[in-house]
Structure formats: structure tokens, C-alpha cells
Amino acid sequence: MELFGREIVCSSAIYKDEELITLPINGNNYFKLRDLAQAFNISVTWDGNTNSVIIDTSKVYLYIPLKNENWV
């Protein structure tokens, strides 16, 4: 497994609300980090000052919807 800006190839599957979540790119399935965080109940946040994702396994996943939230 490689981190810090490199892709991680994985053959596992993730289900959300009993639906398979897929993001196929060039024959590989990628996962959205927020879906993984929710599945494992861990905290994931964005630090805009350092342009970094922070994964904290000592905290739980917390979803706070925003007004007019549109995820692509």
C-alpha cells in the first residue's frame, strides 16, 4: 500500500445502504475516502491550510450535511 498522493489498488468491495459503491478507473475500483471512513467509523477531515486529508482512528465518523450540498 502506498500513500501520499499515489493510488491504492484494491480488489475489495464496499456496500452502502446495500448498494455496491464503485468508481472504476482503468479496470481498478477506487473508493471515496468518506465512504471508507463511514464504513469503518473513523474520522476523516480536510486541512485546507496544508491541503491534506487527516485520518484519525481515535475519533468516530461524523456527517454534518451542508446547505445546498451537491457531491459529485
C-alpha positions in Angstrom: 0.0 0.0 0.0 1.4 3.4 -1.0 0.2 6.7 0.4 0.9 10.4 -0.1 -0.7 11.1 -3.5 -0.4 7.7 -5.0 -3.3 5.4 -6.0 -4.1 2.4 -3.9 -5.3 -0.6 -5.9 -7.8 -2.7 -4.1 -10.0 -5.7 -5.1 -12.4 -5.3 -2.2 -16.0 -4.2 -2.4 -17.8 -1.6 -0.3 -21.6 -1.5 0.2 -23.6 1.4 1.4 -27.3 1.0 2.1 -27.0 -2.5 0.4 -25.7 -0.9 -2.8 -22.3 -1.6 -4.2 -20.2 1.6 -4.4 -18.0 1.6 -7.4 -15.6 4.1 -9.0 -13.9 2.1 -11.8 -10.9 3.7 -13.4 -8.8 1.7 -15.9 -10.1 -1.6 -14.7 -9.5 -0.8 -11.0 -12.1 0.0 -8.4 -11.4 3.1 -6.3 -13.2 4.1 -3.1 -14.2 7.6 -1.9 -12.4 8.2 1.4 -15.5 9.5 3.1 -17.3 6.2 2.3 -14.4 4.2 3.8 -14.4 6.4 6.8 -18.1 5.9 7.3 -17.8 2.1 6.8 -15.0 1.8 9.4 -16.5 4.6 11.7 -13.3 6.7 11.7 -12.8 10.4 11.4 -11.6 12.0 8.1 -11.2 15.7 7.7 -9.7 18.1 5.3 -7.0 20.7 6.3 -7.2 23.4 3.7 -4.0 25.1 5.1 -1.8 22.2 4.3 -4.0 20.6 1.5 -4.0 17.4 3.5 -6.5 14.7 4.5 -6.4 13.8 8.2 -7.5 10.3 9.2 -7.9 9.9 12.9 -8.9 6.4 14.1 -9.3 7.6 17.6 -12.4 9.7 16.6 -15.7 8.5 15.1 -17.1 9.3 11.7 -19.4 12.3 11.9 -21.5 13.5 8.9 -22.8 17.1 9.0 -24.8 18.0 6.0 -24.3 21.4 4.5 -26.9 23.6 2.9 -27.3 23.0 -0.8 -24.8 20.1 -0.6 -24.0 18.7 -4.0 -21.4 15.9 -4.2 -20.0 14.8 -7.5 
